[in-house]
Each structure stands twice: as structure tokens, then as C-alpha cells.
Amino acid sequence: MSNLGLELKSPKPARVRGRYRPLGRILVDAGLIDQAALVHALEAQQTLDAPLGDILVAQGLVSRSEVTKALVLQHQIQQVDLDTDPPKATLARHLTAEECLRHKIVPWRRLGKTLFLATSRPDRLSEIEGEAFGDVDLDIVPVLAEPAQIDRRITALYGPVLARRAASRVPADQSCRTWRIAGPGRRLWACTVGGAAALLFIALPAWTFTAFVALALCCSAMIMTLRLSSFVARCLWGNTPHASDPAPPPVPARRPKVSVLVPLLHEEEIAGALIARLGQLTYPKALLQVVLVLEEGDQMTRDTIARTRLPFWFDVIEVPQAGKLRTKPRALNYALDFCNGSIIGVWDAEDAPEVDQLDRVVQHFEHAPPNVACVQGVLDYYNARTNWISRCFALEYASWWRVILPGVAHLGLIIPLGGTTLFFRRPILEKLCGWDSHNVTEDADLGVRLARHGYRTDLLPTVTYEEANFRAWPWIKQRSRWLKGFLITWVVHSRAPLQLIRDVGIIRFLGVQTLFLATFCQFIFAPFLWTFCLPLFGASHPVETTLGPEAFYSLFGFFVFAEILSIAIAMTAVSGSQHRHLIPWAITLPFYFILGSFAAYKALYEFVVMPFYWDKTEHGVSHKSDNGMQTRSARPP
């Protein structure tokens, strides 16, 4: 085997452009691949938007280091190790962070009028010179470095600037970041409302109680109307509202690069399972970039990654700390600039996507109208049998993803995005400035912003399996974050209600009020509806005193109908073969949703005193999937 090593001890201050051999020919001459393998890789490149070296590495024919050495010979440039020989901080003034990120370059050395640029794609240096240095009187000499090293040096040189930008990427008028933490306005509002309610209960207890029952029933009526309409729409038109052809669309002629962000925090055991699951994906690995996003100072996750051998299509980005804010959307904003793909996806640490998920997403985007900015997949749980909470959680998720959300899409309402199995056209995501880093349900907020800017979210029947929270307190913590985020999202987008109506129309405006405000208030006022069970135990109800027995029994009938509707939707959602065993458990859902009220009161408290606090969900707790397989080592069926 030939030695591809090359070392230039004294690089010249100008680059000589001469004839150079193709990369494939260098590898063939070195005996690393044969002619047949090269022809096969070149044929594959006709349909893959990827460099030849990446394709050969993905096929397991050469290593990354062998490709790097071949590039050194091809371009007659020096290879540098940016970890052992990093650039000085003063060089950051020669380029902006945006230029470095856009071209995947970083300044390495300056000698007089010569600037040495580290790049992993020397074939693109001509366009780099023209765009980044058109007005700069410097001779540019390229040096070759590993892509991961370039990313780390960009973080070292520009990390604080990029971290601050990630925290304030969304315009202030579309964000909640302008709120003061524990601001006096929210505290005054909370004290005023709470004090007024207490005084009314003291002065007019029965009528005040009746008024709160009316509020609870109003919220319940809004939710029930949405559920019933969605249920009917789903039954009439199916659960794939954006599928115009039952047959899968053809594969695009040249498939794009896909980057998927996987934010991690305090993950000790999830990395091995994640790699095993994503390794089964059928999308070409030469076109796949999985970005593990770590927080600075998260030593637990860093140690976990260090113990794990990552495939070449995995990258690790560490988000510098900037202030006290540490949220998932801030991490996503920061890592977005380090992505290489034209399609940006998001998965959670414990996710197990279907193996052809990326193929289907790419096909859908290829044939969807240009205003389709986002594709949302279906979420399901692989540990539904763990206990009663996990069974009910699976019922709730099935109701939402397989009945309610398809119905919402059929009705033309705004789709609140889920936190995972999301895929975006990158130009549109960047145009909307990414995620609101201060919103703890950044996904739902982004769904509203997409709609307000005239874009559409399509639902795609591809499933990602997650781990259901099956312990009461972690469930409450997770749900409180969701409910707090719903309230924050409603406040942000209702600051100018007339503008919201102009942006989305009156029907979708009402949908926003129902999906976000009524959902939150339903859990807040739910205890008043529980009191309708008092007559079953021989106690009288205040509504009987204020409005009479007839009104009470009419309202009681409405309450019972709403519960029956929820149970019927849940049974319909799990009527398929996979979760049919959950049908008998649907009648216990009213007791399960009692936990939601505890979560709502926790969310309300945090909304007042710490709106940006991110109560993290712990992953990797359930060791087995429903069929007994170890979820840390294999994807469930």
C-alpha cells in the first residue's frame, strides 16, 4: 500500500494553480480502491449530492484519514492539526463568524500579506476567495484540516458571539425574551387575579363557584368542539391529509444532504442506543449528518460521547454558555449554523425512527409545493406496557397524533409542531430565524410562526418511537413545561390579536385560542368539573343552588359527553394491531388527566416566577420495549 503522506515545512505565500489528478485516480494509484469500486462510486455520485470522498467512506472502502491524505496530494497543500496547533485568537478579525460558518473555513496563520485558511474542501477555495475576500488585500493560501477540527476552532474563536446570537435569533416582537424574569407585571397580575377571586369567594361563594364552573365548561366546550370536528374530519378523509397519491412518490434524481440535530443534556446511557437505532436508517450515510448538540459544562454527556465510537456521519457541537439561559431551542439555534444539509431535522435522544423515515421525508419535500416548510412525523411509544401511566400516555399520544392532529390539518388549522421528528427546508427555517430560545415549547411556537408567514406544515405517516414518561413526578414536570410553553406561545402571538387575525384568518385565530389558551385553562379549571361527582356521594352541588337542578343535570350531561368523546377518540386511535391491547385502559383516562391539573398549577407558578426555566425530561429510564427487547441496543418494531 502506498504512503500518501505529504508535509510542507515552508508553505509558499502564494498558491500555484496547476493540473492535478482526480481524487479517485489518486486512490486507485495508491491501491486503496480498484477501478470497479471507483466507477461504482462515481455512478452513485450522479444521484447523491456528496463529495466522492464521502461516498467512498460511506461505502467502507476507505477511511476518512486516507481521503484527507489524498486531498493533500491532489491540491498540493499542507495538512494541519488544529487541535494541537490552533490559530491565535487575534486572527478572528480577518473573517466574520458568518463567513467561517458559510464556507466551513477558519483562519490559521498570517505571515505578512499571506493568510493561511484551514478548509476541508480545497476544491471550493475559488468561490471562497471571491465571496469572503473580494475586498481584502491578502494572498490566500489553503491548508487542509478535518471538518470537526474546523468546527471546534470556529467555536473557540467566535463561540461567545454565536452563543449570544443563538439566544436572540428570533426578532424581539416575535419572542418572549423581552419579558423580565419574575417581572413585576406578571406578579401584579397574579396577585390581582388571585386576590379578586378570593374576595369573591368570601362575598358570594356559590355564585363565584358557579362562575368558575362556567369558565371550565367554556374551555371544555372549545376543546370538545375541536376534538369532535377533528374526529369527524379524520373519519371522513383519513389520517394522511397531505397525501395526494397513495403510492410513494419517486426518489428525486439527486438526493440532498440531510442534517439532523439531536440535543443532549445530562445523558449517561443513551448514546449507544442512539447510534444503534440511527445506524439502521436506509438513507445514504454520505448524505446524512447527525449533529449531537452538547452544552458547555455538561461533563456527563461529554464523557459518555468520549467513551463511544461515533460513525463518520456523526458530528459533535458544544454550545458555549452565554448568561444563565440553557434551553433546547438555544442549542438548536447554535448548532443550526454548523449543519451541512439543505433539510434540517430534529430528533430527541431516545428516539427510534422508522428506518426509511429520511427517504420518505426527502421524497415528500421533492414533490411538495414550495410553501411546505415543514414535515411532521408521527410519534409513538415503545414502552406503553410499562405501567398504567405509560399506557394512558400512549393512549393520549395516539389520540393526538392519529386522530386529532390529522383532523386539525384537514380543517386547515395551524399545526402545533411536536418537539421531534421535525424536518424543515433550511432556507425557510433560516428566514424565520430558527427557534425562540426562551420559549420552552419552541416547536409549537415555530408552528405558529410558520403559519403567520404563509408556510404550511405537512403531516407524514412515518413513525418515531419514543420513551413514555411512566413515573408520576417526571410526567408532571414534563407536562408542566409543555403547558407553560403553550401559555407563553399564546401570550406572544396574542399581543396583537388583530394582526394575528390578518396573518392567519379568523378560523385559524380561533384555533390558536383553542389549542393554546383553552388547553391550558382546561387543566386549571378542571377541579371545578370534578365537583360534578359530589351528588354521587350524597353531597349537593353549588350549581344546584344558583341555577337549579335542571341546569346542573344538563351541565353534568355535557361533562359526561365530553369524557365519553375523549374515550371514544382514544379507542379509535389504538384500534390498530400494535396498540389494541390499550383499548380497555381508555376508560381510565379521566383519572390520568388529574395529573394534568397538578402540572398546570406548576406551570402557572413557573410562568409567573421563572418563565424560561427548562424542566428537563430524563431519557433512557425504561430499559425494555413492549416486546422485551433492550431499547438501549435495538429499535423496537
N, C-alpha and C positions, 0 to 999 in steps of 0.2 A: 504494500500500500504506500502510495506516495506521501511525502510530507508537504502539507500545504502551508507551512509556517512562513511568515514574512514579517520582518521587523525593519522599520525605517528609523534609524537612530537620529538622523538630522533631516527632518522634513523640509522640503524646499518651500519658500514663501509664495509660490505660485503653482497652480495645478496645470499640468500638461494634458491636454485632451488628445488622445491618440486612439488607434484602433485597439479594441480589447475583445477577448474571446467571450462568447456567451457563457453564462453561468453553467448551463447544462453540459457544455463541452468541457469545461474545466473539471467538473465532477466525473465525467466519463474518462477523461485522460488520467485522472488521479486513481481510477479503479474503484471509485466509491459506488458507482451505479453502472449498469450496462446500457447499451443503446436502446434496447427494447423498453427498459424502465423509463428512460428519458422521453421516448416517443409517447408512452402511455401518460406520463405527467404533462407533457405539452398538450396532448389531446384533452386531458382533464381541465387544463387552464382555459380552454375555449369556453367552458361553462362556469368557471369559478373565478370570481373577482379577487384573486390572491396571487402573490408573487410565486414564481416557480419554486423557490427555496422552501416556502411554507408548505406547498403541496407535497414536496418530497419528504419533508419532515413528518407531515401528517400521515403519509403512506408508510412511515417507518423505514425508509430506505437510507436516510442519512440523519445525522444528529444536527442540532442547532449550531454547535461549535464548528462542525465541518462546513456548513453553509457559510458561516461567518468567515472562515479562513478562505473559502473560495471567493467570496466577495472582495476580500483583501487583494487577492491576486487579480481579480477581474478589473478592479478600479485602481490598482497600484496605489493604495493608500495605507496608512498605518492604523493598526488596531490598538485601542487604548482601553484600559480598565478604569472606569470612572469611580469604582468603589475604592480602589487602592490609590488612585491618582486623580482625585476630584478637582473640579475647577474652583477657582477662587471666587468668593462672593462678589468681588468688585466687577467681575465680568457680566453680572446681571444687567448692567446699564446698557449693554450693547444690543440687547433684544428685550422685547416685552414678553411677559408670560404667555400672552395670546399667540405670539409668533412661534414661540417654542412648542406650544401645545399643538398648533395647527400643522406644523411641519415635522413634529417629533425630532427636534434638534435641541442642542444646548451648547453654549459657548464653552470651550475647554481651555484654550490658551490664547494669549495675544502677544505677538512679537512684532513690535513696531507697527507697521501698517498691515500686518497679516493677522487675521483672526482664524483660529482653528475651530471648526464646528464639528461637534460629535453628532453623528447621524447613524441610523441603522439602514437607511435607504439612500445610498450614494447615487443611485440612478436618478433620483429626483432633485439633485442639487441645482440644476439649471433653473428650475422653476422656483426653488428656494431663493436663489440669488436675485432673480427678477422681482419677486414679491417682497421679501423681507429686507433686502439690502439695496434696493434700487437707488436710493439717495445717500448711501453711505460709502465714503471713500476708503474702503478696506478691501484688500485681497482676501478672498475666502479660500481656505484650504480644508477639505473634509478629512476627518478621521472617523474610523468605524468603531461603534460601541454597541453593546447589546441593548435592545429596546427597553428591557426592565431597568437597566442602569440609567438610561436617559430619563425615564420617568422618575426615578429616585432623585436624580440631580435636579430636575425641574422642581420637585417638591422642596429640595434643600435650598434652592436659590429663590424661589418665588412662593413657597408654601404659605407664609402669613398673608400675602396679598390674595392668593387664590382662596384661602380659607375665609377671609373677610368677604370676598365676592360671593362665595357659596352661601354665606349666611344672609346675604341681602340681594340675591339674584332677581327675585320677583319684584316688580315695581311696588312702591310703598302703598299705593292706593288699591292694590290687589292682594295685599298681605296683611297679616295680623301683627307683624313685628313692631309696628309703631305703638302698640299697647305697652303701657308700663306694667312690669311685673308687680302684682299685688297693688295695682293702681287704685288711687282713692275713688275714682269714678265707679269702678265695679264694686268696691266695698260699700260705698254710699248707696248704690243701687240695691245691693243685697240687704243692707241694714234697713233701708226704707221699705222694701217689699216685705221683708220678714216682720218688721215692726207693725206695719199696717195689717198684715194677716193676723198677727197675734191680737191686736186690738179688736179687730172684727170678730174673732172667735170669742173674745171675752164679752163683747157687747151683744152680738147676735150669733150665738153658736150654731143653732140649727140652720139658719139661712146662709151663714158663711160656709158651713159644711156642704150645703146643697149647691152653692156656687162652685165650690171646688169639684164636686161631683160632675157638675155641668161642664167644667173645663176638661175633666178627664174624659167624659163622654164625647166631647167635641174632638179631642185629639184621637180618640179611639175611632170615631166616625171617619175622620180623614184617612187614618191608616187602613181601616176596613174598606173604604171606597177604593183606595189604591190597590189593596190586595185582591178585592173582588174583580176589579177591572182587569188587573194583570192576569188573574186566574182565567177569566173568560177569554182574554186575548190569546193567552198561551194555548188554551184548549182549542180555540178556533184555528190558529195559524201556526201552531207548533212552537218548538223551543229554539229554532235557529232563524231569528228574524232577518238576518242579513245574508242568508244563503240563497242565492238566485238559481243555483244549479245543484241538484243533488249529487252529481258526480264531482269529484275533486278537480279543480282547475289544473291545467298543465303546468309543469315545472317551468319557471322562467328560463329564457335562453342563457342568461348569465346570472347566476345566483349571487346575492350580495353578502357582504360581511355583516355578521350579527354580533353585537356586544351585549352581554347580559350582566347586569350589576347584581351582586349578592352581598348586601351589607351584613357585617358580622360584629357582634359585641359580646364579650364575655362568653365565647363559645369554647368549651373544653373538649367536647367529644363529637361534634357534628361534622368536622372536616372530612374524615374518612368516608362517612356515609354519603356526603355530598358528592365527592369525587366519583364514588362507585355509581351513584344514580345518574349523574350527568355524563359519565363515560358511556352510557348506553344510548345516548342520543344519536340519531341517524344522520343528522345534518353534518356535512363535511367539516372535519375539525380544522381544516385550513381556513375555513370561513367563520370560525367560531372563536370568540374571545369572552371568556368568563372572568369577570373582574371581582375579586374578593376585596371588599372595602373594609378596612380596619380603622379604628380610632387610635390616635396617638395616645400612648399610655396604657393601652389595653394589652398588658403583658400576657394575660392568659391566652387570648386568641393568637397573639404573635408566637408564643411558644408552641401552641397547637399546630399552626401552619409550619413552623420550623421543623417539627417532627414529621411532617407529611411531605411526601414526594409528589409535587404538583405536575400534572401534564403540561406540555409546552403551550397549550392553548389557555392556560390559566395565568392571570396576572394578579399581582397584589398591590393595592394602592393604600397607603396610610394617610389618613386625613389629619392634618395638623390641628391642634387645639387653638381656637381663637375666641377668647372670652369663655363664658360658662355654658354656652349653648352646645349641646351634644344630642343631636336628633338624627334619625334616619334620613329625612329629606336633605339635611345639610350635607351628610355624607354622600348622598346620591348626586347632589349638585356638584360637589367637588370632583367626584370620580367621573362624571359625565365628560369632562374635558379630556380625560385620558383614554376614552374609548376610541376604537378604530372603525366601528361599524356604522353603516347607514341606517340600521334598525337597532334601537336600544330597547332591551328588555329588563325586567326586574323579577328576580326570584328571591324567596326567603331561604334562610339557611337550612331549614328542614324539608324543603320542597322536593318532591319526586315527580317531575313532569313526565307525561307520556313520551315515549321515545321518538315519535315523529312530530312532536309539537312544533319545533322550529321550522321544519319543512312546510307544515300547514300554514304557519304564520307568514312565511315568505311568499307562498303561493297566494294567500289571501291579499296581501298588500299589492302583489303584482297585478291583480285583476280588480282591485277595489278602486273606486273613484278617488281623485286626488284629495278630496276633503276628508277622507277617512284617515284620521291622525293616529288612532289608537286601536289596537285589537286586544280585547279582554278575554282570557280563557276562563274555564270553569274550575272552581276549587272544590275539593272533596277531602275527606279524612281517611287515613289508612288505619286508624286505631279506634274506630267507632265502637267496638265491642268492649273497650277497657272497663267502663263503668257507666252508671246512669247519666252522669253529666256529659260524658263523651257521646253517648247515644243521642241525647237530646240536642247536643251541639251539632251532630251530624244531621239530625232532622231539620234543625234550623237552617243550616248551610244549604241543604238540599232544597228546602223551600225557597231560599233566596236565589240560588244560582240556577235552579232548574225550572222554577215556576215564575217567581216574582220578577226577576231581572229580565228574562226574555219577554214577559208581558210588558214591562216598562219600556223596553226597546220597541215593541210592536206599537205601543201607544205614542211613540215619538217623544217621550220624556227624556230628561237628562239622566245619563247613566252614571251613578257614583262609582268610581273605579275601586277595585279591590287593591290591596297592598302588594300583590304579587301576581305573576302570570300576566303581566302587562307588557305590551310591545308598542313602540312608538316609531313613527317616521322621525328620524333625528332632526331634520331641518325645522319641522313644526315644533318639536319639543324645545329646541333652542330658541325659536322665535317667541315662544311663550315663556322663556326664561326658566325652564325647568320647574322645580318644586318649591313651594313655600317652606323654607327651612324651619319656620316657627310653628307651623300647623302640625299637630300630632296625628291628623288624618290627611296627610298631604295628598293621598291618592284621590279621595273624594273631592277635595278642593280642586285638584287638577282636572278632574272630570267636568266640573262646573266651568272652569276657565276655558277648557276646550270648546264647550258648547257656546259660551259667550263670544268666542272669536269665530264662530261659524264652522267649527270642525265637528266630525262625527266619530263616535266610538262604536265599533262593531263587536258583537259577541261571536266567539268562535268555539264550537263544541270540541275543544281539546282540554283534557283534564290534567290538573296538577294535584297531586296528593300531598296533604299537609298533616301535621300532628295536631290533633284536637286537644285543647286545654281540658283536662279532666279532673282538676283539683279546684275546689271552690274559690279559694282566695286568689290564686293566679288567674282564674276565669274572671273574677270581679275586677282585678287590676287591668286586664286586657280590655274588658268591655268598658270600663270607665274611661280609658284612653280613647276608644272609638267614639263613645258618646260625647266626651268633651270636644273631640275634634269635629263632630257633627255640629255642635253648638257654635264652635268657633267659625266653622265654614259658613253657617247660616248668618252669623253676625257680619262677617266680612262681605258677603255678597248681598246682604240686605241693607248695607249702609246707604245705598242709593237705590231704593226699590223701583223707582220709575225707570232708571237706566237699565236695571236688570230686566224689566218688562220689555223695554225696547230691544235689548240684546237677544232675548230668548222667546218672547211672546208670552201671553197671559197664561196659556195652558201649562207651559213648562215652568213658568214662575210659580204657579200653584203646586206643581210637582216638587219644586225646591222646598216650598214651605212644608209640604207633607213629609218628604224624605228626610229632611234635616231637623226642622223645628218640632213637628208633631211626633217624630220618632223619639226625640229626647224627652219631650214633655209627657209622652205617654207613660214612660217609666217613672217620671217624677210624680205623676198624679195617680199611678196605678193603685197605691194603697187605699185610695178613696173608693175604687171599684171593688176591692176585696171585701169591703164592708157590706156588699150586697149579699154576702153569705150569712150575715148576722141573723136574719129570720130563721135560717135553718137550725139555729141553736136556741131559738126561743126569744131572741132579743129583737127589739124594734129598731127601725132604721130612721135617721133624721128626715129623709126624703118623704117618708110616710106622714110625718108631722107637718112638713111645709107644703108639699104638693099633693098629698093624699095617696091612698093605697093604689088607685088605678095608675097614677103616674109612676109609682115605684115599680109595680109589676111590669109596666111597659118598658121602663128602663132596664129592669132585670132581664127581660126577654131579649133586649138589644145586646146586653152584655153576654148572655149565653150564646146568641147567634154569632157574635164576633169570635168567641172561643171555638165554637164548632167550625167556623170557617178556617181558622188557623190550623186546626187539627186536620181538616179535610185537605188543605193545601199540602201539609206535611206528608200525609199518607199518599197523596198523588205523586209527590216529589220522589218518594222512595219506593214506588211501585215496581221499579226495575229489579233485575235479578240480584244486583250487587248488594243493595241495602234493604231488601224486602223484609229481612228479619227485624227491622226497626219499626215496622208498622204498628205492632201492639204498644210500643212505647209512646206513640204520638199523643195518646190521651193524657200523658203526664206532663205535657209541655206547659200548661198553666202554672204548675208548681215550679218548673225550671225557670220560667221568666220572673219569678220572685227575685232571683239573684240579680236580674237586670235593674231592679229598683235600687238595690244596695249600690250597684255600680253607678247608677245615675246620680245618687246623692254624693258619692265620692267625686264624680266628675264635676258636679256643680260646685263643690267646695274648691276643687283644684282650679276651676275656671275663674274663681274669684281671687284666689291667693297665689296660684302658680300655674298660669295657663299654658306655659311652654314646657312643663315637666313631662318627660317621656318615661312612662312606666313600662319598662321593657318586658317582653314576653320571653320566658325561658324556653329554649328549644332542647330537643334531644332527651326529654324526660321519659317518654314512652319507648320501651325497648323493643316491643314487638308489634307487628301489624296484625290485622284481623285474622290472617291465615297462619299466624305463628312465626312468620319469617322475621329475622332480625332486621329491623328497619335501619340499623346503622351500616348494614352491609349490602342491602339489596332493595330495589324498588318493589313495592307491593304491586300486585296485578291490578 
